[in-house]
Amino acid sequence: MTLERPTTKTPSRAIWAHRAASATGPILLAIAVLFQMRLLLVGYIWPRANAYWGVRTYSAWERSAILSEGKDFFEYVTFLRVSIPETGKVVLPPRTSVGNAGAYTYITFMQYFLLPRTVLNCGEPVECVRGLTGSASYILRIGDFPPPLVAAEHKDYVPFRDGLGLYVPE
């Protein structure tokens, strides 16, 4: 009787290949997750965080104007707040007469930024502008509102930029 010595079998190449393939799957997944997290951080989170951090020193209405409608809206509202006294009446264009004026046509939205001024909305542009000839009424110039010839009869025009401005009492 011969004693056989127990031998340890070495795994075949196929087993090693299987083990290597099963180990690279989680590694590739981890690399892909890290890559996506980096893209998200650099492309979205970091720029937003910087933008929000940059407006921390502004007042509530200024932050709201910048974050909701952008820097151009903020600058125009600041122009309006400086140009219109707190006792003034601000006349907004009707939604139908100004195609793409957006936020400038909503009374409650604009009231937040122009408090304590009274904010009105014109239904019929020509008759509304003719009726608001008082010294306390200020008419926003946005797009084709108000009709320039009608507004110029009773108000002086103060331009802002890009077709925006303000008709003020003479």
C-alpha positions, 0 to 999 in steps of 0.5 A: 500500500502506498501512501498518497500524499494529499495534493492541493489543487490549484484553481484553473485559469477559468476559475481565476478569470471568473474571480477577476471578472466578479471583482471588477464589477463592483469596482467599475460601479464604484468608479462610475458612481464617483464620476457621476457624483463629481459631475453633479457636484461641479456642474450643478451643486457648486454653481448653485451653492455659490449663487445662493451664497452670493445673495446672502447679504441682500434683503428679502425682496432683493433675494426673491427678485434675483432668485425668482426672475434673474438679475435683469428683473432685479435691476428694473425693480430697483430702478422702479423703487428709486424712481417711484415715491412710496405714495405713488400708484404703479400701473402695470400692463394688462396680460393681453397687450404685452406678449412676453412680459411675464412677471411684470403683468401680475399685480400680486407678484409686483406688489411684493417688490414695490410695497408700499406703493399701490399697484394697479392693472390696466384693462383697456390701455388707451382709456386707462392711460388717459384716466391716470393723468394724476401726479401720483401715477406712474406707468410701466413701459414694457413692450408696446404698453402703453401706446407711446402717443397716448402716454406722452400726452400726460407723462414724461418718459424715463428710459431704463433699457431694452424697451423698459422704462417708466412714464412719470408725471410731468 
